[in-house]
């Protein structure tokens, strides 16, 4: 098969899987429940917060509170979004049906992942009402908002790719969620010195490089660093590649 034909087939099959999976989020309670709780908690924590983490505590027209809380909420919510990607297919027995279709493992993995990532982006778009409101209250830097949202989207993609990989390792959604929660929390906490001290490691700088939260810091400050973009994209691709390998072993 010529390279052009390969990519044409890959794109067509991946798109087919994408639209099938994307529609599930709107035709089942999963998407509605996820969006409702995520948007409610995001708005509540932004305006009221816990402790000193609300919009009013920062005493300026900024999105600091939003970019503080969303990565934390991801640890709880992203595993809930990714837990059904593969574990539900295996539990219901439809994984064998997928294997019988003329689709490559990579097409299935990328199609499902991009559907979940696109739905997350759709949900995040509703939170744009927050910076829209702040524009009326003060001088909000649109550059920081744009860069911050890009970082939030990439961070969500990394967590989703990790969750998708975890979902292939489990046979039920509860196990998938709990394991995904633990690993998302682990990669989040790697950026915090107290956690590294708790682990008792003297390689803090090297290990913290793999922290998903640490690489978000430059985006939060409005700095678009190509190295951070590369890190997130690499993390996503490596997680999806591992996803493909596990799926291939189940055939």
GUNUMI-610960 format. One record per residue (C-alpha): z, y, x. Coordinates in steps of 0.25 Angstrom, whole numbers, plus 2048, in hexadecimal, padded with zeros to 3 digits. Last residue first. Layout:
# GUNUMI-610960
ZYX ...
# end
This chain:
# GUNUMI-610960
84F7D87E7 85D7DC7EA 85B7DF7F9 8507EA7F5 85A7F17ED 8647F27F9 8597F7802 8548017F8 8628077F6 864807805 857810806 85C8187FA 86981B802 86181E80F 858827807 86382F801 86B83180E 85E835815 85B840809 86A84580A 86984681A 85C84C81A 860857810 86C859819 86385A825 85A86481E 86686E81D 865877811 871880812 877885805 885882808 8868767FE 879871805 880872812 88C86A80D 88485F807 883857814 892855814 892850806 889844808 891840815 88983881E 88B84282A 89A841827 89A83482F 89583A83C 89F84683B 8AB83E837 8A9833842 8B8833845 8BA82A839 8C8827832 8C1826824 8CC83081F 8C883A82A 8B9839824 8BF83B816 8C784781B 8BA84D822 8B184D816 8A284B817 8A483C816 8AA83E808 89D83F801 897832807 8A482B803 8A48317F5 89682C7F3 89981F7F9 8A581D7EF 89E8227E3 8928197E6 89C80D7E7 8A28117DA 8968147D2 88E8077D7 89A7FF7D4 89B8057C6 88C8047C4 88B7F57C6 8837EC7D0 8867F37DD 87E7F57EA 8727FB7E3 87A8067DD 88080A7EB 87280E7F0 8708167E3 87D81D7E6 8798207F4 86C8267EF 87482E7E4 87E8347EE 8728387F7 86B83E7EB 8778467E7 87884C7F5 86A8507F4 86B8567E7 87885D7EB 8728627F8 8668687F0 86F86E7E6 8778757F2 86A87A7F8 8658807EB 8738867E8 87588C7F6 8678927F5 86A8987E8 8758A07ED 87E8A47E1 8818B37E0 88B8B37D4 88F8AF7C6 8818AF7C0 87C8A67CB 88889D7C8 8828997BB 8758947C1 87D88D7CC 8848857C2 8788837B8 87187C7C4 87B8707C0 87086B7B7 8678697C2 87185F7C8 86F8557BC 8608557BF 8628537CE 86B8477CB 8608427C2 8568447CD 86083C7D6 8618317CD 85282F7CA 8508317D9 8598257DC 85381C7D2 84481F7D6 84881E7E5 84F8107E3 84480A7DA 83980F7E3 84080A7F0 8427FC7EA 8337FB7E7 82E7FA7D9 8257F07D2 8307EC7C8 8377DF7CA 8427E67D2 8457EF7C7 8477E47BD 8507DD7C7 8587EA7C7 8597EA7B8 8647E07B8 86E7E97B0 8787E87BC 86D7EA7C7 8667F67C0 8747FC7BD 8787FB7CC 86B8017D0 86B8107CC 87780E7C3 8818147CD 8798207D1 87D82A7C7 88C8267C7 88C8257D6 8878347D6 8928387CD 89F8367D4 89B83A7E3 8918447DD 89C84C7D7 8A284F7E5 8948537EA 89385C7DD 8A18637DF 89F86B7EB 89186F7E9 8958747DB 8A187C7E0 8998837EB 88F8877E1 8928967E4 8958A37DC 8A28A67E4 8B18A37E2 8B08957E7 8BC8927DE 8B48967D1 8A988C7D4 8B38807D4 8B98787E0 8C687E7E2 8CE8737DB 8C586B7D2 8B98737CD 8B887C7C1 8AA8827C1 8A38787CB 8AC86C7C7 8A986E7B8 89A8707BA 8988647C3 8A285B7BA 89985E7AE 88C85D7B5 89084F7BB 89684A7AE 88A84E7A5 87F8497AF 88683C7B2 8888397A3 87A83D79F 8738357AA 87B8287A8 87A829798 86C824798 85E82A796 85F83679F 86482F7AB 85A8237A8 84E82C7A8 85082E7B7 85081F7BA 84281D7B3 83D82A7B9 8418267C7 83C8177C6 82E81C7C2 82E8277CD 83281D7D8 8268147D3 81C81F7D4 8218257E1 8228177E8 8148147E2 80E8217E8 81681F7F5 8108127F7 8028167F3 8028217FD 808818808 7FC80E805 800800800 
# end
